[in-house]
Amino acid sequence: MIENISETPICLTICISIKAISKLELIIPTPKMLTFAIKIQFIYKIFRVHLLFMCPMCLLWFNKMHTTEEKLQEFKRLLEIMTELRAKCPWDKEQTFESLRTLTIEETYELADAIIRDDKKEIRKELGDILLHIVFYAEMGSETQDFDIYDVCKGLCEKLIYRHPHIFADVTAENSEAVMQNWESLKLKEKGGNKSVLSGVPMSLPALIKAHRIQDKARSMGFDWEHREQVWDKVQEEINEFKAEVAAMDKDKMEAEFGDLMFSLINAARLYDINPENALERTNRKFTSRFNYLESKTITIGKDLKAMTLAEMDEIWDEAKKNERTHKEQI
């Protein structure tokens, strides 16, 4: 952390001074001082934006980032707390790998929710919860002398160095595509070349995410369309096959063809650099927001949603869409 103002660049010294002046209304709460402080705060915000784009030291100070020594000290403290909890807390002492597994999944989804909301404060909190689980598992592993947090970190460091030869060795990778191809090739070498590239995709992944990962891994080995526009012929083919089974009303074949159709659409998303999970979640949130508006509006006007006609619902639905567009324009 920057502690001595004399060691900071002059631009940062000026900005620190402006910030200090902007706090004077807390010390001298008079109308004139309040007006003065508001003006100073406005200048501070403009100056701060300039500094963040121009000076790395200013960025460090404003975001209050910590030194490596500070980070290591706090991580050491976390490990010590975990050891004590495992030894003294009745609940922590009872936990096993299996009992924590579902809780870890829950914490991961909570982190995903915070990321979707772009809530940095919650992201930090949820990352802490996941870090707790990591050190918890490592502590249990050390109790059986299978592994500890040192082994976890060492294994990760070695893997990252091995799989980034374009950084830590003399291999060339001009773009992210080349990096991913190297990554998958090196993974197979680690496994002795005996396993399929797709064996690295967890079986328990949600189907949509799994489909995207399967296609991405296949692409890294060169199995892909020559031109991405070709995928639309495949999508249309799958639509026709699905419609044929719908006409025949064969439920099992309908399900199979619908799966093929979804797989082809996910493939199209990948080719156009669209994350299908994010795209679908975006639509989920949009639909939820509009439906919540519909429910709220019907309560306000004193109508029963179930008794309304589809045309009446559509009118309010369009109103919700219009409000969304207005909000976006204001932003």
URBELZI-V661784 format. One record per run of one state. SS is the DSSP state (H for helix, E for strand, - for the rest). FROM is the first residue (numbers start at 0). TO is the last residue. Records with the same first field share a line. If there is no record, write none. Layout:
SS->FROM-TO, FROM-TO
This chain:
-->0-3, 7-8, 22-22, 27-29, 54-54, 63-66, 88-88, 94-95, 117-118, 143-147, 162-163, 168-174, 190-195, 200-205, 220-226, 248-249, 271-274, 300-303, 307-308, 330-330
H->4-6, 9-21, 23-26, 30-53, 55-62, 67-87, 89-93, 96-116, 119-142, 148-161, 164-167, 175-189, 196-199, 206-219, 227-247, 250-270, 275-299, 304-306, 309-329
